[in-house]
Amino acid sequence: MRVLVAVLSGLLATGVSTAEAKKHRRTGGKTRNAAAAKRAPTERERPKQHVLPRREEEKRVAIREQDEPEEEVDDRTPEDPYAEQPRSHEQDDDDVRPRRPRQMPPQSFGLPWDGELHNATRLRLDDVVIRHPSRAFGTRTTVELIRRAVGETLEEVTPAHELAIGDISAEHGGAISEHHSHQSGRDVDIGLFYKHEPRDYPDSFARATEDNLDCAATFALLSSFTKTANQDGGVQMIFLDYKVQGILYRWAEEHGVSEQRLAHMFEYPNGKGSGGIVRHYPGHDNHMHVRFRCAAADGDCE
């Protein structure tokens, strides 16, 4: 019996050793229990962090600071009256410094009968007929005074028809057909007012007579132009037939216009060439030819 027990114990020990040997081969000799696997790594087992040398770190910080935008500095002095100041939404328009007026370029060059027109201004006006739009260019001052005189007249009177406005100048000035002058943007032909609209008017001007001329409206228009004589670029002279001057003169005298005012306006009844803003010139019994002075801005105008 003792022999049998000894044999069985030897076989059992041999089996266990064989099993452990097989397990040892599978794990490659690395045996680790669960507790050992769960423990925290030691200082030596942790991966080492890469630390820059101090000089290299300072260099990188300097580069980052150079890349960052610098804060804008307002170097304007408060004493500078033309320094542009930031404006808040609450700031009123009255607090803003007004802009300096822009210098306008010259327009009229030379004489009315030997000149040019640069930087032309085109006449646009409601309630009138501009007969030739391609010849409705003048200086800025001339165009503005025409607009003002016609506008004032139409507010004062109610004519029987639209007013015909003839030529001023071509866009670039110079000679144009049917005219000796109208070359430098300072001449304009203005039709007259009639009691009834004449045939072919306003496409064509109509000769004025005692019977057909609307003296009230025509005198108002003539007065609107003559009163600009003392303004910059205002009326210099107006050409109108001597007989038509007489028709208007007598009407105005009958309606209480002073002799002093009439003498300032007309050369009638003192004779042709005797003075006055309104002067006789042949071929002007169906319209008035208004000529304006050189404006101060037109230094090469004569």
C-alpha positions in Angstrom: 0.0 0.0 0.0 2.8 2.4 0.8 4.4 1.7 -2.5 1.1 2.5 -4.3 0.7 5.9 -2.6 4.3 6.8 -3.4 3.8 6.1 -7.0 0.6 8.2 -7.3 2.2 11.1 -5.5 5.1 11.1 -8.0 2.8 11.0 -11.0 0.8 14.0 -9.6 3.9 16.1 -9.0 5.1 15.3 -12.5 1.8 16.5 -14.0 1.8 19.8 -12.2 5.4 20.5 -13.2 4.5 19.8 -16.8 1.6 22.2 -16.8 3.6 25.0 -15.3 6.3 24.4 -17.9 3.8 24.7 -20.7 2.4 28.0 -19.2 5.9 29.3 -18.9 6.5 28.7 -22.6 3.2 30.5 -23.6 4.0 33.7 -21.7 7.6 33.8 -22.6 8.6 33.6 -19.0 6.7 36.8 -18.1 4.4 36.1 -15.2 2.5 38.9 -13.6 -0.4 38.7 -11.3 -3.5 41.0 -11.5 -2.5 43.2 -8.6 0.9 43.9 -10.2 -0.8 44.9 -13.5 -3.1 47.4 -11.8 -0.4 49.3 -9.7 0.7 52.8 -10.8 3.9 53.1 -12.7 7.0 54.1 -10.9 9.0 57.3 -11.5 11.5 55.4 -13.6 8.7 53.7 -15.6 6.9 57.0 -16.5 7.6 58.4 -20.1 10.0 61.3 -19.9 8.6 64.8 -21.0 10.7 66.9 -23.4 11.8 70.1 -21.7 13.3 72.9 -23.8 16.4 74.5 -22.6 15.8 78.0 -21.0 17.4 79.9 -23.8 15.3 78.2 -26.5 12.1 78.8 -24.5 12.9 82.6 -24.2 13.5 82.7 -28.0 10.1 81.2 -28.8 8.4 83.6 -26.5 10.1 86.6 -28.2 8.9 85.3 -31.6 5.3 85.0 -30.4 5.4 88.6 -29.1 6.7 89.9 -32.5 3.8 88.2 -34.3 1.1 89.8 -32.1 -0.2 93.2 -33.6 0.9 96.2 -31.7 -1.6 98.5 -30.1 -2.4 101.5 -32.3 -1.3 104.8 -30.8 -3.1 108.1 -31.7 -0.2 110.5 -32.3 -2.4 113.4 -33.3 -2.0 116.6 -31.2 -5.1 118.1 -29.7 -3.9 121.5 -30.9 -4.2 120.5 -34.6 -7.6 122.0 -35.7 -7.6 119.9 -38.9 -6.8 116.5 -37.2 -9.7 114.1 -38.0 -11.3 113.2 -34.7 -13.2 110.0 -34.2 -16.9 110.6 -34.2 -19.4 108.8 -32.0 -23.0 108.0 -33.0 -24.2 110.5 -30.4 -22.3 113.4 -32.0 -24.4 116.1 -33.6 -23.7 117.4 -37.1 -23.1 120.9 -35.6 -20.0 119.5 -33.9 -18.3 118.5 -37.1 -15.8 120.9 -38.6 -17.1 122.2 -41.9 -15.3 121.2 -45.1 -13.2 123.7 -47.0 -14.9 124.8 -50.2 -13.5 123.1 -53.3 -12.0 125.3 -55.9 -14.0 125.1 -59.1 -12.1 124.7 -62.3 -12.3 127.6 -64.9 -14.8 127.2 -67.7 -15.0 130.2 -70.0 -11.9 131.0 -72.0 -11.4 134.0 -74.4 -14.0 136.2 -75.9 -17.7 135.5 -76.6 -16.9 135.6 -80.4 -13.5 133.9 -80.1 -13.4 131.6 -77.2 -13.8 128.1 -75.8 -15.8 126.4 -73.0 -14.3 123.8 -70.7 -15.9 121.7 -68.0 -19.3 122.8 -69.4 -22.5 122.9 -67.4 -25.7 121.9 -69.2 -28.9 123.8 -68.8 -31.8 121.8 -67.6 -35.0 123.6 -66.8 -38.7 122.6 -66.4 -41.7 124.4 -67.9 -39.6 125.8 -70.8 -38.6 124.5 -74.3 -34.9 124.2 -74.8 -34.8 124.2 -78.6 -31.3 122.7 -79.1 -30.1 120.6 -76.1 -26.8 120.0 -77.8 -26.2 123.8 -77.7 -27.4 124.3 -74.1 -24.0 124.3 -72.4 -22.6 127.3 -70.5 -20.6 128.2 -67.5 -21.9 127.2 -64.1 -22.7 130.8 -63.3 -24.4 131.5 -66.5 -26.6 128.4 -66.3 -27.5 129.2 -62.7 -28.5 132.8 -63.4 -30.6 131.7 -66.4 -32.4 129.2 -64.2 -33.0 131.8 -61.4 -34.2 134.5 -63.7 -36.7 132.3 -65.6 -37.8 130.7 -62.4 -38.5 134.0 -60.7 -40.5 135.2 -63.7 -42.7 132.1 -63.9 -43.5 132.6 -60.2 -44.5 136.2 -60.8 -46.6 135.9 -64.1 -48.7 133.3 -65.8 -47.8 133.4 -69.5 -50.0 132.1 -72.3 -47.4 129.6 -73.5 -44.1 128.0 -72.7 -40.9 130.0 -73.0 -38.5 129.2 -75.8 -34.8 129.1 -74.9 -32.4 129.2 -77.8 -28.6 128.5 -77.9 -26.0 129.1 -75.3 -22.9 127.2 -76.6 -21.7 123.8 -77.8 -20.3 121.6 -75.1 -16.7 122.6 -75.8 -17.5 126.1 -77.0 -16.1 127.5 -80.3 -17.9 128.6 -83.4 -21.4 127.3 -84.1 -23.7 127.9 -87.1 -26.1 130.8 -87.2 -24.1 132.8 -84.6 -21.1 135.1 -84.5 -20.7 134.8 -80.7 -22.0 132.0 -78.3 -18.5 130.5 -78.2 -17.5 130.7 -74.5 -20.6 129.7 -72.6 -21.8 133.3 -71.7 -24.4 134.1 -74.3 -28.0 132.8 -74.4 -30.9 133.6 -76.7 -34.2 133.9 -74.8 -37.6 134.0 -76.5 -40.3 136.6 -75.7 -43.7 136.2 -74.2 -46.8 136.8 -76.4 -50.5 137.3 -75.7 -51.3 134.2 -77.7 -48.8 131.6 -78.8 -47.6 132.5 -82.2 -47.5 130.1 -85.1 -44.4 127.8 -85.1 -43.5 129.0 -81.6 -41.5 127.8 -79.6 -39.7 125.9 -82.4 -39.1 129.3 -84.1 -38.9 132.8 -82.6 -41.7 135.2 -83.5 -41.3 139.0 -84.2 -42.8 141.2 -81.5 -45.3 143.9 -82.2 -47.6 146.3 -80.2 -50.4 143.9 -80.8 -49.0 140.5 -79.9 -46.3 141.2 -77.3 -47.2 140.3 -73.7 -45.5 143.3 -72.1 -46.1 142.3 -68.5 -44.5 138.9 -68.8 -41.6 140.1 -71.1 -40.8 143.1 -68.9 -40.7 140.8 -65.8 -38.3 138.5 -67.5 -36.1 141.4 -68.7 -36.1 142.8 -65.1 -35.1 139.4 -63.6 -32.0 139.4 -65.9 -31.0 143.0 -65.5 -31.0 142.9 -61.7 -28.1 140.4 -61.7 -25.8 143.1 -63.3 -23.9 143.7 -60.0 -23.4 140.0 -59.2 -20.3 137.9 -59.9 -20.8 136.7 -63.5 -24.1 138.6 -63.8 -25.6 140.3 -66.9 -23.2 142.5 -68.9 -25.7 143.6 -71.7 -28.9 142.5 -73.4 -29.4 142.9 -77.1 -33.0 143.8 -78.1 -34.4 145.7 -81.1 -34.8 149.4 -80.5 -38.5 149.4 -81.5 -39.2 146.5 -79.1 -37.5 148.4 -76.4 -39.9 151.3 -77.0 -42.9 149.0 -76.7 -41.7 147.7 -73.3 -40.6 151.2 -72.2 -44.0 152.8 -72.8 -45.8 150.0 -71.1 -43.6 150.1 -68.0 -43.9 154.0 -67.8 -47.7 153.6 -67.9 -47.6 151.1 -65.1 -45.6 153.2 -62.7 -42.0 152.1 -63.2 -39.7 155.0 -62.3 -37.7 156.8 -65.0 -34.5 156.1 -63.1 -35.1 152.4 -63.3 -36.0 152.6 -67.0 -32.9 154.7 -67.8 -30.8 152.0 -66.1 -32.4 149.3 -68.2 -33.0 150.8 -71.7 -31.2 153.0 -74.1 -34.6 154.0 -75.5 -35.6 156.8 -75.9 -32.2 158.4 -75.9 -31.1 156.8 -79.1 -29.1 153.8 -80.2 -25.8 153.5 -78.4 -26.7 155.9 -75.6 -26.2 153.5 -72.8 -28.3 151.2 -70.6 -28.1 147.4 -70.2 -30.6 146.7 -73.0 -29.1 147.8 -76.3 -30.2 147.7 -79.9 -28.7 145.1 -82.3 -30.1 144.2 -85.7 -32.0 140.9 -86.0 -33.2 140.9 -82.3 -36.9 141.8 -82.7 -38.0 138.3 -82.0 -35.8 137.4 -79.0 -33.4 138.9 -76.4 -29.7 138.0 -76.5 -28.4 138.0 -72.9 -24.6 138.2 -72.4 -23.0 137.5 -69.0 -19.8 138.8 -67.5 -16.8 136.7 -66.8 -17.1 135.1 -63.3 -14.2 135.5 -60.9 -13.3 131.8 -61.2 -12.7 132.2 -65.0 -9.3 133.8 -65.0 -8.7 133.4 -68.8 -12.1 134.8 -69.7 -12.4 138.2 -71.5 
